[in-house]
């Protein structure tokens, strides 16, 4: 049912977010695997249906397990949403680090970061779910991470290095540039999702970069 708020008294494991006994070996590995199965199923459900239309039973069915198995690891749907949102920001952090390892110039780094993030939005259901949960924040009734703070700071760091290298226009403010570009990107991906299922997101990112940051090379 939409708006369902299912809660049970969690086991010690659920309160800690992990197995009841912190044992090593196959038992612990099975618990970790099961927990990940639940998170993957929750991400798929949130991305496809939206938070209000997802139930614990729906997550359990997608994961191929019982409601009780889901509740063993997660006390309620709100906790599941928080965990998926946290995974979303972890995935964005992985994208940032992958770009930084390429040794690009600061502005090319910005360009490549947005293009790889666009690819993640097209291909990664956790990223899709996390973005949708962030939009539906007011419906969740639980705290989620502050939106896109780490990602915006990553852009800002690149812009600071670009300014130090003389690659920005005189008076350009890295903090303002990063906020505007992050807002433009996440707005563009939302519109692309609604209108085209993100099929044209790469083109929209290229348009953003050529308009807001024409001195950056748009890498293929």
C-alpha positions, 0 to 999 in steps of 0.5 A: 500500500502506498505510504505504508510504514512497516515496523517491527521490533528489530533483532539485535542484528537489525539494530546494528545493521548486521548479523546477530553474532559477529562471527567470521567464516561462511555464516558471516559471509552469507549474512553479508551476501543476504544483506546486499541482496536486500539492498539491491532489491530495494534499490531496484524497487525505489528506482522503478516505483518510487518510495511511497509505492514500495513495501517491504513485501515488494522488496522481499519478493524482488530479493527472493526471500521472506519479509522476515529475512528483510526485517532481520537486517533492516528494521523498516522501509525508512532504514532501507531508504537511508542505506540506499541513499548512502550507497548512492553517494558512495557510488558518486564518490567512486566515480570522482576517484576514478576520474582523479586517477586519470591525471587530466587537466582540471577542466578536462577533469570536470568534463570527464566527471560529468560524463562518467556520472551521466553514464552511471545514471544511465546504467547503475540502478543504485544511482538511479534509486538514490537520486529518486529518493533524494527527490522524494525526501519529504515523503520518507520521514527519515534523514538522508545525506545532505544532497550532493555536498561531496560531489559539489566539493569535488567539482570545486576542488577541480575549479580551484586548481583550474584557477590556480593554473590560470584556466578560468576567466578573471574573477571566476569563483570556484565555489559558485561554478561548482554549485551552479554546475552541480545543480544544472547537472542534477536538474538535467538528469532529472528532466532527461529521466522524465522525458527520455529515460535518460537516453539523451543525458550524454547530449544534455551534459555536453550542452551544459559543458559547452554553455557553462564551461566552454573552455573545457574539452568535452571528452568522448 
